[in-house]
Each structure stands twice: as C-alpha cells, then as structure tokens.
C-alpha cells in the first residue's frame, strides 16, 4: 500500500500489543505527551492525522459551516496553538454554498484530497459529499479546487466519507440516506475506483435501529476505521447532536470479506457516551491517530455542558478532545469514559 492510501488515520502506524504483564508494561512505557483538554475549542467532527514525517495535521467543522480549515504541528499538543489556514471557502451562491460539514484530509496516489459534505445555497440541508483536490505537494500552501461530487447510487443526503486501505484494497466508508429506508443516515462501504467514483455496488453495513441510535434522529454517521489485533473496527456516531450523541462500533475479522454485511457485528450498547460525572456530553464523530511511540489516541468532539438553547446544530461549543485509547486483553478497544476538562497524558 502507498503512503497516500494510509496516511489518513495512522491505521498501520504502530500497534497496540496485548501484553501478558500490564503492570510491567506501564513501568517500561515512555511517558506520553501532556495535552490540554479540550485541545481545540469550537472545532467539531475532528480529524487528526500523523503524517510520514511525524507531524500532525488537523481539520474539522467550524461553527460557521462556511469553510475548510487545516492546521499542522510537530506534536498533538502543539495543534492547540498552531496557525490555521483556510483551504477553501464556500461560494456566495449555488452549489456548495450551504452548510460545509466534516472535512477529512486524505493522500491518494501522491495527491492531497479533502472529502467534505456541502449543502446548496438555496437548500443548505441538501447535503452531498464533494471532493476537493490540491495542486502541489503541500496541503497547507497548495491551491485547492473542487474536483467533483462523490458519485453513489442515490442522489440523497450524503456525508462523512472516510478512506482506508486493507489487504490491497482502498475502501471508502460513508453515511447516506437511502431511498425507501426511513432513517436519516445509514453506513455504507465500497471500494474506491477514483477519488469521486466507487469501484463496486456499496454494501449497507448498518441501519440505526437500537434505542441509543434513534434518539432525536435515526442516525449512523461519522465512520472511523481502526485495524488492530486481527480485526477491523469501525466506530460510528448515533442519535441527535446533543447529550444523546454517542458512539457505536462494528467489528469484522480482518480476513473476512468486508463487503459482506453479515461479517460485521454491531455493539449492542454504545462504546462511548456522555459522562455527567465528568461534565462531558455528546462525545462522538471521532477519528484515530497515534502518538510518537505509535500508541493509539482517540480524537472526538464533545460539549462540557448539557443544556442547549435552540438547535444543537448551531451551538458552537463542540470542542475537539483527545485521550489515550486503551486495549482489553481480548484485543478489543476499551474507550472508557470521556476525560474531564483539564490536561490528559496521551
């Protein structure tokens, strides 16, 4: 696999070994980085990517929903104060002039791309996924333009595309409202033929049906892949974007046919949810990265209060947060509880 395929979430960088003596492992483990939590305020749907040179790039939704931003820093903690550049702004009218949501940065075959959901000027919730392309090797300095719309079988509400590679295939996972299914969005998977086209008919991986997936809205969105310990984990977010927002997870063996929905097992309960005892509400739309030692780090957004006035979508205070991702002895991720405000060591 090329660097371009895999940069996106550090999926093959490092590993979380399951150790026979956890206490001894902790004594030998290098001290982690001290990071403020929240890491970046008023940035939702965060993606942090560790690049081949060891630096980190960050992108996310902004409260104005009007632009795509990027930061770069040598460490995760330094992203908090890193200069932020605007890669692209929505036009004044027409296509893509509405809400701009959840950008993700990917390097594919030596070129930089951003996958982003955008509405239209006269219909801001007519959300579709588009691909931006960078001219030049540096995404912070290159010229960005719209390559085109991601083509799926249905012209419907589409968002939260992410790219990952596994066993020689480049996949795209995303959320979409499928005609004939009474949900806001389901999760889909397909091989990616070109940055804007699928290589096969998509597989519908999950539909929100469980009680914790249908609070306020029937939602499965924000897929985030993590390949570890002989399995492919795909986290996702569910329900409305207030304190009921939470994360679920699909799991498949890494030697399974990922395009077969039957190989995916859904968590019966959320794997990550609000923690009133820590003052953190609505954690979700996560990504994964790794620290300098290759240890896994969970990246997500959440609020630090429960009561919201008006539509939660327009409350600006979904902040980017990070914390160490731990592993159980059976090789599955242990998300624990969202860390309280302050500092964390990752």
N, C-alpha and C positions, 0 to 999 in steps of 0.2 A: 504494500500500500504506500501511496505517496504521502509526503508531508501534508500536501494540500488537502487530502481526504481527512486526515486525522487530527489536525491542529485543534479543531473546534472545542473540544471539551477535555482534552488530555486523556482520551479513553484508553490509550495504551501506554501512557507515561507512568511508570512506576507500578506498584501493585500493593494491595492490602493483604499481606500474608497472614494466614491464620496460624498463630504461634501456640506452641504447646505450653508455654510458661508466660502468661501475660504480664505478671508482676516483674519478671526479669526483663521482659521486653521493654517495659516502661522505664526501667532503670537505664537501659542502654540507649533508648530513643533520644535523638538530638532534640534539644529544646526548640520549640516552634516559635513562630512569629507572633508578636503581640499586636493585635488588631483592634481598632475601635469598632464597637457595635452599637448603632448602625455604622456600616462602613461608608456608605454614601447616602445622604438624605434625598428624599423625593426622586428616587430612581427606582421604578418598578420593572418587573419582568427581566431581571438582570442576567447577563451572561458574562462570565469571566473566563478567559482562555489563556492558558500558559503556552507561549509560543516556543519554537525550537531554540531560540537564543536565551530562553529562561525568563524573558519579560512577560508581562501580563497585559492583555487588552480587555477593555470593559465597554459594553454597550447596554442600553436599557431604554425603556419608555420614559419620556419626560411628561410632567403633568399637563403641559400644553398640548400634547399629542400632535406636534407640528413639525418634528424634525428627527433626524437620526444623528446620534452623537457617538463619540468614541474617546476613550482615554487609554493611555499606555503608561506603564510604570515598571520599575525593576522588581518590585515586590507587591504582594496583595495589599499590605497596609498603605503603601505609597499611592495606591489608586485613590485614596480618600482626598488627597490634595493635588492630584495630577491635573494638568491643564486639560480642558475638554474642548474638542474640536467638533464642528458641525460638518458631517459628511454630506448631508443632503437636506433640503427643506421642501416641504410640500408646495405645490404650485398654488396660485391665488384662486384658481377655479378649475372645474372639470375633474377628470380622472385623477385620483390620488390626492385630492385637495381636502379630504375629510380627516378622520382620526388616523393617526400614524401610531401603530402599536408593535411592541415586542420585536425589535430588530435583533438579528443574530448574524454574527460575522463568521464567514467560512472561507477557507482557501481551497480551491478546487483546481487541480491541474495547473498550478502555478499562478492562478489569478485570484484576486480577492472578490468576494461577493457578499452582499447583505440580503438576507431574506427578511421581509418586513410586511406586515399587514397594513392595508390602507383603505380608507373609505373614499367616497367621491364627494366633491364639493356640494352637490345638491342632494346627497344621500350619505351622510357621514357614517352610517352603520351598514352601508353596502360594502362590507369588508371583504377584500380579496387579498391574496398573497402575491407580492411582486418581488422581483429580483433586481437589485442594484449591482452594477459592475464598476470596478475601479480600473482606471488606466494608470498603470505604474506599479512598482513593487511595494510602495509604502502606503498602507491604507489611511494613515494619518495625513498624508500630503497629496495623494493622488486625486485626480478628477473623477468624480462619481456621476454615473448617469443611469437611467432606468433601462435595463436590458429587456424586460418584459414581464408579463403575468405568468405565474406558475399555472400550467395547464393541468387540470384534473377533470374527471369525468362529468362533474356538475359545476355549473356556474352559480355557486352559492357561497354563503358565509364561510370564509376560509382564513385560518390564521395559525400562528405558532409553528412554523416549519423549522425543523432541525435536521442536520445532516450527520450521519455517522457511517463508518465502514466496518464490515465484519466478514471475515473469510472471503476476501476478494471482491465483495460487492459493496457499492456505495448506495446507502439507503437514505430515503427521506421519510420522516415521520411528521405528521401534522394533525391539526384539528379542523373539522369541517362539519357543516350541517348538511346531511344527506337528505335529498327529497324523499318523502314517504316515511321518514322516521321522526317522531315528534320529540326531538331533543334540540338543544341549542348547538351542541357540537359533540362529535364522536372522534375517536382516534383512528388514524389510518397509517399504513405503511406501504411503501413501494420502492423498487429500485429506481435510481435516478439516472436517466439516459443523458440528459444535458442539464445545465443549471435551471432550465424552465420546463422541462418535459419529463414525464415518467417513463420508465422502461418496461412497465407491465401494469396490468389492471391492479388497482390498490386492494390491499386486504384491510377489512374493517376489524381492528383489534379489540375494541371495546366500545360499548354504549353505556352511558350513565343510567343505572337503574337502582343502585343501592341507596338507602336513605341518606347517607352522607354525601352522595354525589348529586343530589337533586334538590338541595336547599336553596330556595330562591330561583335558581335556574337549573336546568338539566345539562350539566357541563362536564365534559372531559377535554382538557386542553393542556397546553404547555408541556408536551412530552420532552423528557430528558433522559438520554441513554447512558448507561454505565455498564461496561463489560468487565466482569471480575469473577474469579473463582468458579469457572466453568459455566457461568450463566450470563444471560443478557437481562439486565434490569432496566425497565422503562418506567420512570416515575411520571406522574401527571398531576394536574390540579383539577379540583372539582368544586361545584356549587358557586354561589354568588361571591362577589369580591369583597365581602365584609368579614366579620369574625368567623363566619361559617366556612370560608375558603380553607381548603385543606389539601393534602397530597395523598394520592394512592400510588400503587405500584403494580406493574405487570412483570412477570418473570417467565423466562424461557431458558431451556438448556442451550448452551452456545453451539451445540452441534445439531440443533433442530432446524427445520425449515421455518424461518421466521415469517414467511409469507402465509403460513398456515395458522389461522386464528386459534385453532384447537391447542397449539403448543403453549399458548400464553395463559398463565394462571394469575388471576386478579386477587389482590389483597382484600380480605373480607372487611377490614376496617382501615381507616386512614393510617398511613405510616408516619404522618407528621401533621400536627394540628395546633390550634390555639392553646396557649398555656396561660390562663388567668393568673396563676400563682407567680408567674414571671413577668406579667404585664405585656405579653406579646400576643397579637391577634391576627388571624388570617394569613398564616405563612403559606407561601406557595410560589408558583411559576419559577421553579428552581432551575439551576444548572449545576454542573460539577466541574471542579478544577482540581489541580494538585499543588502541593507546596513544593519548596525547593528539594525536599527529600523524596518526593513522589507520593506523599501521603494524601489521601483523598480529603477534599474540602467541599462542603455543601454551601451553595450560594442560593439565596432566595430573597423574596421581599416579604415584609410584614409591617403592620402598624403597631405602635406602642400605646394605643387606647382602643376601646371597644365602641364607644358611642360615636356615631357618624351622623352629621346633619346633611340631609339631602341624599342624592345618588352617590353610593360609594365610589362609582367610577370616576367621579370628579373631586373626590377627596384626595389632595395631593400627597398625603403623608404615608405612602407605601415606600419604605426605605429598604435599600439593599443591605443585607446582613450576611455574615459568613460564620461558619463554625466547623470544627473537625467532624468528619464522618467516621464513626466507629463501625466495627465489624463484629458480628456474633461468631461463636465457634463453629456454627454450621455454614459459614461463608456468606451469610445474608447481611445486608446493611442494617445497622441499628441507628436510626435517626435521632432517637431520644426526644428531648423537648427543645423548643426554641430557646436560645440563650437570652438572658435578660440584658437590658441595656448596660453598657459599661465597656469593659475590654474582655476579649477572649484570646486564648493562645491556640493557634492552629498548627 
